[in-house]
Amino acid sequence: MIQLVSGDILLTQAQAMAHGVAPFDHFNQGLALALREQWPAMVKDFRHWCHNQNPKPGEVWQWVGAGGHRIFNELPTTRGSPAWLFLVWRPEWEVWNGARSRN
């Protein structure tokens, strides 16, 4: 189930987080920067995936860290597309199945 909450997303006890990121993003501002500082291995893995797969807007890449942290990195279909639209408009099963099949 998807729930709307407030606070520091990095402190969440949720099973997964999702955010929007551009292909080949540098993770140098906002939430992306906070994620890079918390989980630098995710950024390294994301860059590796981008170089190998040449992802297109609308794709989802799932990362699972050693501590079980699961992060869905959604590549928005338009520049500046808020990540929350991804959570609101895509069915939960599509997000789960689509990302799971790419790993």
N, C-alpha and C positions, 0 to 999 in steps of 0.2 A: 504494500500500500504506500502511496506517496502522500506525505503530510507536509503542510506549510509550517515552518518553524522559524524562529529568529535567534540570533546569537552568532557565536563564532563557529563557522562550519567545520573548522579543523578540530573542534572538540566534540563533534557529534558522536553519538553511540549508534548511529544508523548503520545498516548493513552495507550501504553504498552511498557514494556521492556522485553528482554529475555536474559538469560545467562545460561551457563552450570554449573551444580553442581553435585557432587557425592552423591549417596544415603548416608544418615546419615552424610553428610558433616558438619564440624565444623564452616564453614564460617569464617575462621581465616586468610585469605590472599586475596590480590587483590580485585577485584570487589565484591566478596562475603563478605569480611570484611567491605567494604564501605556500602553495603546493610544492613548488620547486625547492623552497627552503626546508620544508618538512620532509619531503620524499625526493631527493635528487635523483635516485635511481629511476623514478617514474619518467622524468624528463629525458634521461638518457635512453630509456626503452622507447619512449614516444618518438624521439628523433630517429632511432634505428628503424622503427616501424615505418615512419614517413619515407625514409630513404629507400626501403625495400618495397613498399606498397604504393607509393605515390598516391595518397588518399585524395578523394574528391569531397567537396562540400556535401554534407548530409550523412557522411559515414560516422560510425561510432567505434572508438577503440577503448577496450577495457583493460585496466591495469590492476593487478592484485599484488600488494606488497607482502613482504615476509611476515608482517604482523597481522595479515588478513584484511588490511584496508583495501577496499574495492572502489576504484574511481573510474567512472565512465567519462571519457573525453569525447565530446560531440563536436564535430566540425560543422558550424552553422552554415545554412544554405545562402545566407546573405551577410554582408559585412555589417557588424554591429548587432546581429541578431541575438537577443538576450537568451542566455542559457535556460532560463525558466520556461521559455516557450517549448523547448525540447521536452521538459518534464510534463508540461500541461497537455501538449497536443499529441504526443506519440504514446500509443498504448504501452503499458508497462511490459507486457509480454514481448512486444516487438523490440524494445530496448534490450531486454535480457537475452532473447534468442539471437538477435543480430550481433550483439557484442560477443556473446559466448562463442558463436560460430567463427569469429575472426581470430580467436586465440588458440 
